[in-house]
Amino acid sequence: MPEDLLTPITKVLLKENENIALIFPVTGLKEFDLWFFRVMRGYILHREYDSEIPEIPANGTLDFRFLGATTFGDSNAAPPTPSTGDDILEVNENYPFRLLHFGIGIIPGEIGLFKSQPGGNVQTGFGYETPTVVTDKFDFVPGFLSPFDLPTVASETVTFYKMSVHIGMRNHADRAVRPSLRILGKGYDVVPLTSVAFIAKMLAGIKPCRYVTVGGLRVFDYTVPDEWKNKQVRVSKEFIESLMAGGR
């Protein structure tokens, strides 16, 4: 770490007994909370969407929706309430220590993929007061960067119980197209790591750990499972900058 955006997602998926840390920005991007886990077991995630996605006209858009079992879900940004059970990325409450780690492959390359994680909080790398929307021409993952056949780190996503992910698309082509998506990754059953000494070794780079930002770098209200409460480690902005730059 850090990897090139074009690194295949299969190169960064974890094996049993490897470590992962989830990063959430808090307090105005001046501090960050980290949760550390060890993978106890994993299984492949693989799903394709083609005919399930409606055709998008030239320069048209598809609003944010959750990924349903047989089609895209309701176009409202908020998660379905009550849960419909149709969201394939919705982790059941019986599995508070299950993580889904995957990339999203896109075809054709002119399709831009927007992520909203959690639903209603659009991911963006820019500091806009108003979040980006599907109609914008920035902060999307183009199919050229994360192709259908081999999704890349550019579309890397982690989700868990109480964390939603909604997808929107924009067609940048001069023709109408029916896009296809591929979800490729792994599901992990994990155990929390709470040893102060071991976490210190991971933070120092002595012990390997994969760090993943959840929901981008925006400050947003997020919820974690009750079983996770009070197990996080808070670090400074400067530490995260060093970490993301490969300094540790």
N, C-alpha and C positions, 0 to 999 in steps of 0.2 A: 504494500500500500504506500502511496496512492497508485491506482492503475490508470491506464489510458481509458478514455471513454469507450473505445472500440474493443476493449478486452471482453471476450465472451463471458457471459454470466456463469457458464459452467466452470470457468477457471477460479471463481471466488466462492462457489458453494462449499459448505463446510461438511466435514466428516465427523463421525462420532468422536467425542473427547476433545474437540476443538472448541475455541472460545469465541463469543460474539458479544459486542457491547452496543447498545442502542443509545443514541444521543438525541436529547431534546433541548432546544434553547429555552431559557427562562430569563426573567428580570431584564428585559430590554436588550437581549443578546450580549449581556455582560457576563452571564454565567450560564453553565449548561449542566443538566442532570444526565448521568450515565447509569444504565442498568447493565450488569454483567451476567452472562449465562454461559453454561457449558452444554454442548449438544450431547444428549444421551442416546438418541437414535434419530434417524432421518429417513425420508421416503420421497421419491420423485413427485414433483408437481408438473403436470403437462396437460394443457387444454388448448384447443384451437377454436377460434371463432371466424366464420366466413359468411355463410348464408344467414347467420344469426344477426348480422349487422346490416342495417339498411344502407342503401346506396346514398352517397353524399354528392350533391351536385357540384359542378365546378365552382371553386372558391366558397363552397358551402361549409356548414359546421354541423356537428352532432353534439348536443348539450351533454353535460356531465351526467353519467348514469353508473349504477353499480353493475358489476359483471354477473349477470344472472346465469342460472344453470342452462337455460335453453335460449335466452336472448338477453339483450341489454335491459336492465331494470328501469324503474321509474326515473324520469328525467329530472325530478326534483333533486337538489343538491343534498338535502338532509337525508340521513340513513332511513330506510323503511321503518315505520313504527306502527304497530308492533312488527317485529322481525318476520319476514315472509318465509325465511328459510331457503330463499332462492339465490342468495348472494354466495357465490362459491368462495369468496375471500373472507367470509364471515366465520370467525373461529367460534366454535361452540363454547358456552360458559363452563362446560365440564372440563375444558382444557385450558386453564389459565396460563399454563407454562408451555403452550404450543406457539411457535413462530412460523410464519410463512415467508420464505425468502426466494425471490424470483425476479426475472427480467421479463419484459414484454416485447415480443418481436412484431414488426409492423410491415405490411405490404399494401399498396406500392410505396415507394420511397417518398412520394410527394405528400403523404399523409403525415400530419403533425399530431402527436399524442400529448394531451394535457392531463396531468394528474391532480386530483383534489384529495388530500390526505391530512387530517380526516375530512370526510365529506363536508363541503362548505368552506374549506380553507385551501384555496388553490396554491399549489407549490410554485414558487418563483425565486429566482436568484437575485432579483432586483428589489430595492427597498421601497416599493410603492405603498402609499397609504391605502389605496384601493387595490385589492388583489386582481391579478390578471384574469382574463376570461377567455373562453374558447375563441372568440372573434379576434383576439390579439394575434400579432405576428411575432411574438417573442415567448420565451420560457417554455417552449414545447420540445418534445423529443421527435425529430424527423425520422421517418423510416430508414433513411440512409445511414443513420447512426445506430439503429438497433433493428437490423433486418429480421424478417420473419423466420428465416431458416436458423439463425443463431443470434438470439437476443443478447445485448451487451450490457455492460455496467452503466451505460447512459440511461437505461431504464430500470436500474436496480431498485427494488422495493422490498420493505419488510413490514409485515402487519401481524396483528395478534388480537386476542379477545379484547373488545372495547375500542378497537381502532378500525375505522372504515377507509376504503380506497375507492374513489369514483374516477371514471375515465371519460374524457371528452376528446373529440377529434376535429381537425380542420383539414379540408381538402385543398391543397395548394396547387393542384393540377388544373389545366384548362379544359378538363373533361370530367364528366361524372364518373365516379368509381365506387365500387363496393369494397371497402377495405377488409383485410383479414388481420387478425391478431393471434399471437401464440403466447400463452403463459408457460414459461419454462423455469423450473427451479426445484426447491425442496421444501418439505415441511419438516420442522424439527420439534422434538420433545426435549425440553431443556430443564436444567436445574439452576437456580440462582447461585451466583458466587458472591459470598459476603466476607470472606477472609480478608482482613485489612492488609495483611502481609502479601497475599497472593495478588490482590488488586494492585497494590503498589508496584509489583513486578511487571504486571501488564501495562500499567501506565508508563513505566520506565522503559518499556520495550524489551524487557528481559524475557518475558513470557509472551508468546504470540497471541494476538486477539484481532478479530476483524471488527472495525468500528463502522457503524452505519447510521447516518442521520435519518430520522423518521420525520416525514412531513416537510423536508427541506429546511431552510434556515430562517423561516418566519417564526415569530413568537405567537403561539396560539394556545387556546385552552384544550388540553388533552386529558384523557382518562386512562389509567392503567388498571389492571385487575387488582382487586383488594389484596390478593396474595403477594403482590409486588411491593406493597406500601412499606416505606421506610427502609428500603434496601438499596436506594440509589446513592451515587457518589456525586457531589457537586464540585465542578471545576471551573476555572476562570476562562474567559474568552481567549486570553493569551495562550493558555495551555491547549485549547482546542485548535487554535491557529497553527501551533507548532505540530500538533498531532496530525492534522490534515495535510500539512506540508511535508510530511514524511520525516519530521525531526525526531520521532520516537519510534 
